[in-house]
């Protein structure tokens, strides 16, 4: 399988091309791919695909106004200041989960209730890429507003969870208690956690360095919370629901961490 660098070389991506893509998606955000329909066509769409399809189309067409209105609400939420001890709370984990679950539900509904209505061909692929980006932007900011959570707090909580998760995953590998059927998935999750925590280097291939995790500011309190709530924590292709962790072994290892 091609690694990330080889994929970019294979498809001939250059810095100029990448900047062009950034410009394109910014253009799409402000001028999204719209499907303006007559009332008759809207009724036909509703009969064929249900009211959700009409709602999703309206969301896409009104994306910029919706985003700006929600942004104003978020700006009124008090600023977040990380605690000096880096301790997570159960409430923060629940709010993080609420934001992620909202995005999952939104994207699933978009694929299930709307994408199938788009015409086949290149135009459909372009629309999916453009509109998918719009829906992702909307669902994230909607989730934050619902949970009354600033972007700064969400990003901080995500980082604390990922650091605690990587500590637990590292310990699981060190202990040798990795079942054969979960080894590939767990290795993939470890790499994704390293990517999110910037513990990697790109040369002619991508190298990951889970051993470089800085444990000096990971409270064992956060590790314990991760182990308790692991089944409810996910992010894109990161999910721990099928993973078994030896609670006692990991918490024994966590005794070396700050309180």
Secondary structure, DSSP 8 states (H G I E B T S, - for coil): ---HHHHHHHTT--HHHHHHHHHHHHHHHHS-------HHHHHHHHHHH-HHHHHHHHHHHTHHHHHHHHHHHHHTS------TT----HHHHHHHHHHHHHHHHHHHHHHHHTGGGS-SSHHHHHHHHHHHHHHHHHHHHHHHHHHT--HHHHHHHHHHHHHHHHHHHHHHHHHT---HHHHHHHHHHHHHHHHHTT-EEESSSEEE-GGG--GGG--HHHHHHHHHHGGG-EETTEE-TT----HHHHHHHGGGS--
